[in-house]
Structure formats: C-alpha cells, structure tokens
C-alpha cells in the first residue's frame, strides 16, 4: 500500500541490499501485513555482477545495525560509529 511505503521509507537509513531487511523490520514494528512476491533471476549474458566485496560488507554492516537496534534498542546512528 502506498500509505505503508510513505510511512516506512522516511525511516530507512540503510543503503544497498540491506535496505530490504530494514523495510521488513520497520513494517513488522508497525504491525503491517507482509507478503512475498516470488521473482526469478536469470544468469547475465553480458556484463558483470554488481555484488562485489563492498556490497557484501555494506549488507553485513546493515544486518548488524538492525540486530543491535532491535536487541538493545539503540539508534542506528549511535551504533554506526562502532562499525566503522
């Protein structure tokens, strides 16, 4: 729903692939209904994957931020200084 997106997106601080996890966390906190739409990925014929080491590091950093944010209830801004 558009209203759900408008409510959640301003709260999202993650970049890269981690933003998907953060959206789910915020939606769950708001008791929103979450659905899944399956997609099929096909192998690239041309070019290279954008998923490099830096994207993996950003994903793991985002995962840790969400974990500590939910476990200890401290802000994503405060925890980020410990992960630099």
N, C-alpha and C positions, 0 to 999 in steps of 0.2 A: 504494500500500500504506500501511496505517496506520503501520507502523514507519518508513517513509520520511518521512512527514509529521511524526511525532513527533521524528525526528532533525533535520530541516531547520528547522522553524518556530521553535524557540528561537534560531536563529542569525540570523533575518531582522530587519533594522533599518529597512528602507525602509517608507515609507508611501505610500498612493495606488497608482497604477498601476505604479510601479517595483518593488513587491514581487514581481510576477510574474517579472520579469527576475532578481531576486536569488534566488528559489527555484530557477530553472533553473541559475544559477551554482553554488549550493551542491550541487544534485543532481549536476551534472557532476563537481564535485570529489570527490564520494563514489562516483563511477563507477556511479551509479544509471541504470537504463534510463528513458529519457524518451519518452513517447508524446504524440500530439496528438489531441485530440478536437475536430472542427470544430463550430462553432456559427454560427448565422445571426442577425445583428442586423437588427431592423426599425426603420423610422423611428418616432419618437414621434408619437403623435396629440395628447397633452396634455402640458403641462409643457415644461421646457427642459432642455437637456443639462447635465450636471454637469461636463463637461470645459471648464473655463474657463482663463484665463491662469495662475492659481495652480497648477492641476493639471499644466499643461504644464511650468511651472518646476520643480515637485517631481519630475516624471518625468525631466527633463534632469539635475537635480542627482543623482538616484539613478543614472542612467546613467553620469555622470562618476565618481561614487564607486565603482561597480563596475569601471569601466575602470581607474582608478588603483589600486584594491585588487588587481586581478589583474595589472596591469602591473608595479607597483613593490612589491607585497607589503606594503603598509602598511595598518593597520586602518581600517575605515570611520569609527571615532571620530576618529582623527587627521586624516584628510583632510577631514572635515566642517567643521572650523574654517576651512579655506581657501576654502570655498564659500559662506560666509555673506555 
